[in-house]
Amino acid sequence: MSNMTLPKDPVMLLSLINTKLRDFNSSLDDFCKENNLNEDEIKKKLEMIDYHYNEDRNQFV
């Protein structure tokens, strides 16, 4: 497992995560487990800029 360092800026975080979800991971849960990250923390940070995870699309919208 890697320990990915996430951007502090929510917009940069959004871009990074949606790219990873699109290109490498089948779900947010998969992405978080692979990178040893806390899913709730990511969701809370992106909710600050009014983005929410959509399971069907596998991206934050």
N, C-alpha and C positions, 0 to 999 in steps of 0.2 A: 504494500500500500504506500502510495505517495502522500506527502503532506503538501498540498497545493496552497500557495499564498494567494488569497483573493484580493482584488482591488478594494480599496476603502470607498471609492466613489460608487454610488449605487448604479449610475448609468454605465460605467465601465464594467461593473459586475454583471449587469444585465446582458451586455454584449458578449462577454466571455462565456457566461453560463449557457445562453441560448445557442451559441456556436458549438460549445461542447456537446450539448444535448442533441443538436442536429447532426453533428458529424461522428460522435463517438459513443453516446450513451442512449439506452432505450428508455430511461426514466430519470427523474430527479433523484430518486432513491438510489439507483444504480450509480449515478454520478457521485453522490455524496459518499457512498460506501467505498467506491474505488479511490476517492481522494481523501478519505478520512475527514469528512466535513460534516457539520451539523446542519441538517436540512431546515430545521426551524429557524435558525439564525439567518440563513439565506432568504427564506420566505419573508421574515420580518424586515430585513433590510430592503428587499425589493418592494414590499408593501408601502414603504415610505415614499416611493415614487409611483405608487398606484399600479404596480404590476403584480399579477398573481399567477401561480403555476396552473396551467391547463394540461391535465393528464392526456386528454385525447390528442392534443396537438404536440405534446411533449415540449412545451416551451412556456416561457413567461409572457403573458399578453396583457 
